[in-house]
Amino acid sequence: MTAGELAGEVAVVTGAAQGIGEAIARRLAAAGARVALADLQAEKAEGVAASIRAAGGEALAFPVDIADGASLDRLRSQVRSAFGPVTILVANAARITIRPFLELTDAEWEATVATNVTGTYLTIRRFCDEMIDAHRGSIIVISSVNGLRGQVGLSAYNVTKAALVMLARTVALELAGHGIRVNAIAPGDIATAIVDQVADQDGAQGTIPLRRYGRPEEVAETALFLASARAAYTTGSVVTVDGGLDAQLYPGDIFASGEAPGANG
């Protein structure tokens, strides 16, 4: 990968004020893209953008609520005015609601769906027209390993992340004829603010085949690949960055060595 691999590209990263979104914005900018950091936390996003500019990259921060179509309309107009048509879109912004299913409120469910599913849909709709006009582009949807496997206490989040996998795959099929690639990334346990809430840090990492949390920068490397020409023949894919979590049925070795008589699965 050369430093200018994404030179001439314009990228929008939602949820870019922290965590995975911040790491992706920094990585795309380091590769030469002009990056719009879109986030509800406008001041925090501006701090990240300023840091990118100080390192020699091109970045601006914009306030946005992805669940609000009018807010996205403003974002599209502002980014086009500042940088030009968008060729890379990373739909990363999300809401995480941690609540047992029987305690989850209707309002919490609706807010999670509105941000994670409807917000991602609205974001893609707002920016895909520019890519259609250019007959090229890369859309990257940040799903989660929680969209592939269930986890207690995260029913709303799990469901929305599963929906994003199918949204990415279906949109990939419909936009392929326009030269636009759409892929999803499914991170596992990444060292962001959310894992600070894990009560047993050692135990949690012990269930991961690679025995550690991932780093936001490792997800960003996958995003860079999918955004670049190196992934020119990759669309409709779901790439896990999860230390082996999705490949695992049970953590550890639960069976003694040898053949299990009569075992048929």
C-alpha positions in Angstrom: 0.0 0.0 0.0 1.4 3.4 -1.0 0.8 6.5 1.0 -1.3 8.0 -1.9 -3.3 4.9 -2.7 -6.6 6.8 -2.2 -5.4 10.1 -3.7 -8.3 11.9 -5.4 -11.0 10.0 -3.4 -13.5 11.6 -1.2 -14.7 9.6 1.8 -17.5 10.0 4.3 -17.2 8.1 7.6 -20.2 8.3 9.9 -19.6 7.8 13.6 -16.1 9.1 13.2 -15.6 10.9 16.5 -14.2 7.9 18.3 -13.5 4.2 18.2 -13.6 2.2 15.0 -15.0 5.2 13.0 -12.1 7.4 14.1 -9.5 4.8 13.2 -11.0 4.3 9.8 -11.1 8.1 9.1 -7.5 8.4 10.1 -6.4 5.4 7.9 -8.3 6.6 4.8 -6.8 10.1 5.2 -3.3 8.6 5.7 -3.8 6.9 2.3 -4.6 10.2 0.6 -8.4 10.5 0.7 -10.1 13.7 1.6 -12.3 12.6 4.6 -15.5 14.0 6.0 -16.0 12.9 9.6 -19.7 12.9 10.3 -21.0 12.5 13.9 -23.5 13.7 16.4 -20.5 14.6 18.6 -19.5 17.5 16.4 -16.8 19.0 18.8 -15.2 15.6 19.3 -15.2 14.9 15.6 -13.6 18.3 14.9 -10.8 17.3 17.3 -10.1 14.2 15.3 -10.3 16.1 12.0 -7.8 18.7 13.4 -5.4 16.0 14.4 -5.6 14.5 10.9 -4.9 17.9 9.3 -2.0 18.4 11.7 -0.5 15.1 10.4 -0.8 16.3 6.8 -4.1 14.8 5.8 -7.3 16.5 4.5 -10.3 16.2 6.8 -13.3 18.2 7.9 -15.9 17.4 10.6 -19.6 17.8 10.1 -22.5 17.3 12.6 -25.1 14.7 11.5 -27.9 12.6 12.9 -28.1 9.7 10.5 -31.6 8.8 11.6 -32.7 12.2 10.2 -33.0 12.4 6.4 -32.8 16.3 6.5 -29.6 16.1 8.5 -28.1 13.8 5.9 -29.2 16.1 3.1 -27.3 18.9 4.7 -24.2 16.6 5.1 -24.3 15.6 1.5 -24.5 19.3 0.4 -21.7 20.3 2.7 -19.3 17.5 1.8 -19.9 18.1 -1.9 -19.2 21.8 -1.5 -16.0 21.2 0.5 -14.5 18.2 -1.3 -16.6 17.2 -4.3 -18.6 14.0 -5.0 -18.2 11.2 -2.6 -16.6 8.0 -3.8 -16.1 6.1 -0.5 -18.8 5.8 2.1 -18.2 4.1 5.5 -21.5 3.6 7.3 -20.3 3.1 10.8 -22.5 5.2 13.2 -24.6 3.0 15.5 -26.4 2.8 18.8 -25.7 0.0 21.3 -28.5 -0.7 23.7 -27.5 -3.2 26.5 -30.7 -4.5 28.1 -32.2 -8.0 28.7 -34.9 -8.7 26.2 -37.7 -8.8 28.9 -36.6 -5.4 30.2 -36.1 -3.7 26.8 -38.5 -0.9 26.2 -40.3 -0.1 23.0 -38.6 3.2 22.8 -35.2 1.6 23.1 -36.0 -0.9 20.4 -37.3 1.8 18.1 -34.3 4.1 18.7 -31.8 1.3 18.0 -33.6 0.3 14.8 -33.9 3.9 13.7 -30.2 4.6 14.0 -28.6 1.3 13.0 -30.9 0.1 10.2 -32.9 3.1 9.0 -30.0 5.4 9.5 -27.7 3.3 7.5 -30.3 2.9 4.7 -30.8 6.7 4.6 -27.0 7.3 4.5 -26.5 4.9 1.6 -29.4 6.4 -0.3 -28.1 9.9 0.2 -24.7 9.2 -1.2 -25.1 6.4 -3.8 -26.5 8.8 -6.4 -23.1 10.5 -6.6 -21.4 7.2 -7.1 -23.9 6.2 -9.8 -23.1 9.3 -11.7 -19.4 8.5 -11.5 -20.0 4.9 -12.2 -17.8 3.8 -9.4 -17.6 3.8 -5.6 -17.1 1.7 -2.5 -19.7 1.5 0.3 -18.6 -0.2 3.5 -21.2 -1.1 6.1 -19.9 -1.7 9.6 -21.9 -4.6 11.0 -20.7 -6.8 13.8 -20.0 -10.4 14.8 -23.2 -9.8 16.8 -25.0 -9.8 13.5 -23.8 -13.3 12.9 -24.1 -14.8 16.4 -26.4 -13.9 19.3 -25.3 -12.4 22.6 -27.4 -12.1 25.7 -28.6 -8.6 26.6 -28.1 -7.2 23.1 -31.3 -8.3 21.3 -31.9 -5.0 19.6 -28.3 -4.5 18.6 -27.9 -8.1 17.4 -31.0 -7.8 15.2 -30.0 -4.5 13.7 -26.4 -5.7 12.9 -27.8 -8.9 11.3 -30.1 -6.6 9.2 -27.0 -4.6 8.0 -25.4 -7.8 6.6 -28.4 -8.4 4.4 -28.7 -4.7 3.5 -25.1 -4.7 2.3 -25.5 -7.9 0.3 -28.7 -6.8 -1.3 -27.5 -3.3 -2.2 -24.3 -4.9 -3.5 -26.4 -6.8 -6.0 -28.5 -3.8 -7.1 -25.6 -1.4 -7.5 -23.1 -3.8 -9.1 -24.3 -2.7 -12.5 -23.3 0.9 -11.7 -19.8 0.0 -10.8 -20.3 0.4 -7.1 -19.0 -2.2 -4.6 -20.8 -2.8 -1.3 -19.3 -4.9 1.5 -19.8 -5.3 5.2 -17.2 -5.6 8.0 -18.2 -7.6 11.1 -15.8 -6.7 13.9 -15.7 -8.8 17.1 -14.6 -7.5 20.5 -12.6 -4.4 19.7 -10.8 -2.3 22.3 -13.2 0.7 22.3 -15.2 2.3 25.1 -17.8 -0.5 25.0 -15.4 -3.2 26.3 -14.7 -1.1 29.3 -18.1 -2.2 30.6 -17.0 -5.9 30.5 -16.8 -7.1 34.1 -14.3 -9.9 33.6 -11.7 -8.6 31.1 -9.4 -11.7 31.3 -12.4 -14.1 31.0 -13.8 -12.2 28.0 -10.5 -12.2 26.2 -10.0 -15.9 27.1 -13.0 -16.8 25.0 -11.5 -15.3 21.9 -9.4 -17.8 19.9 -6.6 -15.2 19.5 -6.9 -14.4 23.2 -7.1 -10.7 23.0 -9.3 -7.8 22.0 -8.8 -6.4 18.5 -7.6 -2.9 17.9 -9.7 -0.3 16.0 -6.7 0.1 13.7 -7.0 -3.5 12.6 -10.6 -2.9 11.5 -9.4 0.2 9.7 -6.9 -1.8 7.7 -9.8 -4.0 6.4 -11.8 -0.9 5.5 -8.8 0.5 3.6 -8.6 -2.7 1.6 -12.3 -2.7 0.7 -12.1 1.0 -0.2 -9.2 0.6 -2.5 -8.7 -0.8 -6.0 -7.1 -3.9 -4.5 -10.7 -5.0 -3.7 -11.9 -4.3 -7.2 -13.5 -7.7 -7.5 -14.9 -7.9 -4.0 -18.6 -7.0 -3.5 -21.4 -8.5 -1.4 -18.9 -9.9 1.1 -18.9 -9.9 4.9 -15.4 -9.7 6.3 -15.0 -10.7 9.9 -12.3 -9.0 12.0 -13.0 -10.9 15.2 -10.0 -12.9 16.3 -11.8 -16.1 15.3 -15.1 -15.6 17.3 -17.4 -16.4 14.4 -15.5 -19.6 13.5 -15.9 -20.9 17.0 -18.8 -23.0 18.3 -17.6 -23.3 21.9 -14.6 -21.7 23.6 -11.8 -24.1 24.4 -11.7 -27.9 24.0 -14.8 -29.5 25.5 -14.2 -33.0 24.3 -11.7 -35.7 25.4 -9.5 -37.0 22.6 -10.7 -40.0 20.6 -13.8 -41.0 18.6 -17.2 -40.4 20.0 -19.2 -43.7 19.4 -22.3 -43.1 17.3 -21.6 -39.4 16.9 -23.4 -37.9 13.9 -23.2 -34.2 14.6 
